[in-house]
Amino acid sequence: MIRNPVPVNLITGFLGSGKTTLIGRLLAHKPEGETWAVLLNEFGEVGLDAALLGKHAEVVIREVPGGCLCCAAGVPTQVAVNQLLAKARPDRLLIEPTGLGHPAQILKLLQNPYLAPVLSIQTTVCLVDPRVLNDPRYTGNPLFNDQLAVADLILASKADAWGPDALAALQNYLTERGLRQEILSIGDKPLTYAPWLTRSRLEPRTKTPNDSLLRQALTPLAPGSVFDSRETEPDPQPAQDAILRREHSEGPMHSCGWIFGAGWQFDFDALLNWVNAVPSLRLKAVMITADGILAINRLGDELKLAELDDALDSRLEIISEQPLDWAQLEQGVKACFSAS
């Protein structure tokens, strides 16, 4: 059977720009009857964003933790896309690279001879909170500027939090760099329709791939092949009282992630006090507390909390610009244990 190429959107943006939040809103309002797939890439070694997205009907989610999708010759990406297409046969694929990723290289990877026949690359989006334009940690980072340059559309995120001059500042920033993309602002209001997803990024294809190309792209991986690496396997489910810790460093950035078995239940207030004291650039967590499942999202001093319906375990990831005393931080989390 001949199928049309699957539409693909790359959802980029620096750390804390709101990528996962946007994807969650898109999934909640996708066209009825369509199956969507999501490929999530995280800088840290512990998969966390899938839990933050929650559950959606007719949505298949795959995670690739541990660095940028384009690294290691893109092997984890090709494997993950292969598996998503074979399992879900989706009507659309959303790809969220890590905020420290290289979108131009990821787009190049998606156009290689194995993936190009079955993928139709559409709008590449870059989310940016205009307030960070005053922070040299962002504007002075080549990745931040590369993400803006490669995008077809700029989404000015967190519109509910910034003032009337923010859009003009963002427009000036783009103009100074010779960029002319359209800017749309998004806040917390319902996102019921996103026509910008369907804009074709490439010239329209003159023909669809044939069965042999589809079979080549969707060939199952042989057990024990070079592709069967830890990077492409789901995180293990720890025992009730177990703790798994994974560290990762890439360039000037460092991360540590923890998975706490379901037997770990935390005190809400103690946990928040600990979170606010951690000297990190980025902190994300889904934690089982005595008061329910708590989703934590902290960027610098900005903290957002949400309640989730369920979680199989507790997960925490910290990203910093210098190595931290991970063992000491782990002891701090453990001290937030609630016996009730």
C-alpha positions in Angstrom: 0.0 0.0 0.0 1.3 3.4 -1.0 1.2 6.1 1.8 1.8 9.7 1.6 4.8 11.0 3.5 4.1 11.8 7.2 3.9 15.5 7.9 6.7 16.5 10.5 7.0 19.6 12.6 10.2 20.5 14.5 9.3 22.3 17.8 12.5 24.1 18.9 13.4 26.6 21.5 16.0 27.1 24.3 15.6 25.8 27.8 12.3 26.6 29.5 10.8 28.3 26.4 7.6 26.3 26.7 8.0 23.6 24.0 6.5 20.7 26.0 3.6 22.9 27.1 2.9 23.9 23.5 2.9 20.3 22.4 0.5 19.3 25.2 -1.9 22.0 24.0 -1.6 20.9 20.4 -2.3 17.3 21.3 -5.3 18.3 23.3 -6.8 20.0 20.2 -5.6 17.8 17.3 -8.1 16.9 14.6 -10.5 14.2 15.8 -9.7 10.8 14.3 -6.0 11.5 13.6 -3.2 9.6 15.2 -0.2 11.8 16.1 3.3 10.7 17.2 5.6 12.7 19.4 9.4 12.3 19.6 10.8 13.9 22.7 14.5 14.6 23.2 16.0 15.6 26.6 19.4 16.8 27.5 19.4 14.7 30.7 19.6 10.9 30.9 16.1 10.5 32.5 13.0 10.7 30.4 10.6 13.2 32.0 8.7 15.2 29.4 6.3 12.3 28.5 5.0 12.3 32.0 4.5 16.1 31.9 2.5 15.7 28.7 0.0 13.3 30.3 -2.2 11.0 28.3 -4.0 11.8 25.1 -6.2 9.6 22.9 -4.6 8.5 19.6 -1.1 9.8 20.5 2.1 7.7 20.7 5.1 9.2 22.5 8.7 8.2 22.3 11.6 9.6 24.3 15.3 9.8 23.4 17.2 11.1 26.5 20.9 11.9 26.8 21.9 14.8 24.5 21.0 16.2 21.1 19.1 14.1 18.6 21.7 14.8 15.9 24.7 13.4 18.0 26.2 10.0 17.5 25.4 10.2 13.8 21.8 10.5 14.6 21.4 6.8 15.4 18.9 7.2 18.3 16.8 9.6 16.1 16.6 7.2 13.2 15.8 4.3 15.4 13.1 6.3 17.3 11.5 7.7 14.1 11.6 4.2 12.6 9.8 2.7 15.6 7.2 5.5 15.8 6.3 5.2 12.1 6.0 1.4 12.3 4.0 1.4 15.6 1.7 4.4 15.1 1.4 4.9 11.4 0.8 8.6 12.4 -1.0 11.3 10.5 1.5 13.8 12.0 4.8 13.6 13.8 6.0 16.3 16.3 9.7 16.4 17.2 10.9 18.3 20.3 14.7 18.5 20.4 16.4 19.4 23.7 16.7 23.1 24.3 20.4 22.6 23.9 20.0 20.9 20.5 21.1 21.8 17.0 18.0 22.1 14.8 19.7 22.6 11.5 21.6 19.3 11.9 18.4 17.6 13.0 16.6 18.9 9.9 19.5 17.6 7.7 19.2 14.2 9.4 15.5 14.0 8.7 16.2 14.5 5.0 18.7 11.6 4.7 18.0 8.9 2.2 16.4 6.6 4.7 13.9 9.1 6.2 13.3 11.6 3.4 11.0 9.3 1.4 8.5 8.9 4.3 8.6 12.3 5.9 7.3 15.6 4.7 9.0 18.4 6.7 6.5 21.2 7.4 6.7 24.3 9.6 9.7 24.4 12.0 8.8 26.5 15.0 11.0 28.2 17.5 9.6 29.3 20.9 11.2 32.2 22.7 10.2 34.1 25.8 11.1 37.8 24.8 12.1 38.5 28.4 15.3 36.5 28.0 16.6 39.0 25.4 18.1 40.9 28.3 20.0 37.8 29.5 23.5 37.3 27.8 23.3 33.6 28.8 20.8 33.3 26.0 21.7 36.0 23.5 25.4 35.1 23.8 24.7 31.4 23.2 25.2 30.3 19.6 22.5 27.6 20.0 19.9 30.2 21.0 20.6 32.2 17.9 20.8 29.1 15.6 17.4 28.0 16.8 15.9 31.3 15.8 17.7 31.4 12.4 16.5 27.9 11.3 12.9 28.4 12.2 10.1 29.2 9.7 8.0 30.7 12.4 8.8 32.4 15.8 6.3 31.8 18.6 6.7 34.5 21.4 5.7 32.3 24.4 4.4 33.2 27.8 2.6 36.3 26.5 0.6 36.6 29.7 3.9 37.4 31.6 5.5 40.1 29.5 4.7 43.8 28.7 3.6 45.6 25.5 7.2 46.4 24.4 8.3 42.7 24.4 7.2 41.9 20.8 8.9 45.0 19.4 12.2 44.0 21.2 12.0 40.5 19.7 11.3 41.9 16.3 14.3 44.3 16.6 16.5 41.4 17.8 15.6 39.3 14.7 16.0 42.3 12.4 19.5 43.0 13.7 20.5 39.4 12.7 18.9 39.7 9.3 16.0 37.4 10.2 12.5 38.0 8.8 10.3 35.3 10.2 6.7 35.9 11.1 6.2 36.3 14.9 3.0 35.0 16.7 2.4 35.5 20.4 0.9 32.7 22.5 -0.1 32.8 26.2 -2.3 30.7 28.4 -5.5 31.0 26.3 -6.9 27.9 24.7 -5.0 26.9 21.5 -7.8 25.3 19.5 -6.4 25.5 16.0 -2.9 25.9 14.6 -3.0 26.3 10.8 0.7 27.2 10.8 1.6 23.6 11.5 0.6 22.6 7.9 2.7 25.0 5.9 5.0 23.0 3.7 8.7 23.8 4.3 10.0 22.1 1.2 8.9 22.1 -2.4 5.8 19.9 -2.9 6.7 16.3 -3.8 5.8 15.2 -7.3 5.2 11.6 -6.2 4.7 9.5 -3.1 7.1 6.8 -1.9 6.5 3.3 -3.2 6.2 0.2 -1.0 9.8 -0.8 -1.2 10.9 2.6 0.1 8.4 2.3 2.9 9.6 -1.2 3.8 13.2 0.0 3.8 12.4 2.9 6.1 10.3 0.8 8.4 12.4 -2.3 8.6 12.4 -3.7 12.2 15.8 -3.7 13.9 17.5 -7.0 14.3 18.1 -8.0 18.0 21.7 -7.3 19.0 22.3 -4.9 16.1 24.4 -1.7 16.6 21.1 0.2 17.0 20.1 -1.7 20.1 21.7 0.8 22.6 20.6 2.0 26.0 19.8 5.4 24.4 16.9 3.8 22.5 15.4 1.8 25.4 12.8 3.1 27.9 14.0 3.9 31.4 13.9 0.9 33.7 11.1 0.8 36.3 12.8 0.9 39.6 11.8 -1.2 42.6 9.5 0.4 45.1 12.2 1.9 47.3 15.0 2.1 44.8 16.7 5.3 43.4 18.3 5.5 40.0 20.7 8.4 39.3 22.1 9.3 35.9 24.6 12.2 35.1 25.3 13.8 31.8 27.6 16.5 30.6 27.9 18.1 27.1 30.0 21.1 26.5 29.5 23.7 29.3 26.3 22.2 30.5 25.7 19.5 33.1 22.7 17.5 34.3 21.7 14.9 36.8 18.4 13.0 36.8 16.8 10.7 39.4 14.1 8.1 39.3 12.5 7.3 42.6 10.5 4.1 42.9 6.8 4.4 43.7 7.5 3.7 47.4 9.0 7.2 47.7 6.3 9.7 48.8 7.4 13.2 49.4 6.2 16.0 51.7 4.9 18.8 49.5 6.2 21.8 51.5 9.6 20.3 52.2 10.0 19.4 48.6 9.2 23.0 47.4 11.6 24.4 49.9 14.3 22.1 48.6 13.5 23.0 44.9 13.7 26.7 45.6 17.2 26.3 47.2 18.8 24.4 44.3 21.2 26.6 42.4 20.3 25.4 39.0 19.5 26.9 35.6 16.7 24.4 35.0 14.7 22.0 37.1 11.9 19.7 36.1 10.2 17.0 38.1 7.1 14.8 38.4 6.9 13.8 42.1 4.6 11.6 44.1 3.7 13.6 47.2 1.3 13.0 50.1 -1.0 15.6 48.5 -1.0 14.1 45.0 1.2 14.0 41.9 3.1 17.3 41.6 4.6 18.6 38.3 7.5 21.1 38.9 8.9 23.3 36.2 11.5 25.9 37.3 13.6 28.1 35.0 16.0 30.3 37.1 13.8 31.9 39.7 10.5 31.3 37.8 8.6 28.4 39.3 5.4 26.7 37.9 3.5 23.9 39.6 0.7 21.7 38.2 -1.2 18.6 39.4 -1.1 15.4 37.4 -3.5 12.5 37.5 -1.0 9.7 38.0 2.6 8.7 37.8 4.4 5.3 38.0 7.4 6.8 39.8 8.9 10.1 40.7 11.4 11.8 38.3 13.6 14.8 38.7 16.1 16.4 36.4 18.5 19.3 37.1 20.5 21.2 34.5 23.2 23.6 35.5 26.1 25.6 34.0 28.6 23.9 36.3 28.8 20.5 38.0 26.9 20.4 41.3 27.3 18.1 44.3 24.8 15.6 43.0 25.2 13.3 46.0 24.5 16.1 48.4 21.4 17.2 46.4 20.2 13.6 46.4 20.4 13.6 50.2 18.4 16.8 50.2 15.6 15.2 48.1 15.6 12.1 50.3 15.2 14.3 53.4 11.8 15.4 51.9 10.4 11.9 52.3 7.0 11.7 53.9 6.2 8.7 56.1 2.5 9.5 56.1 
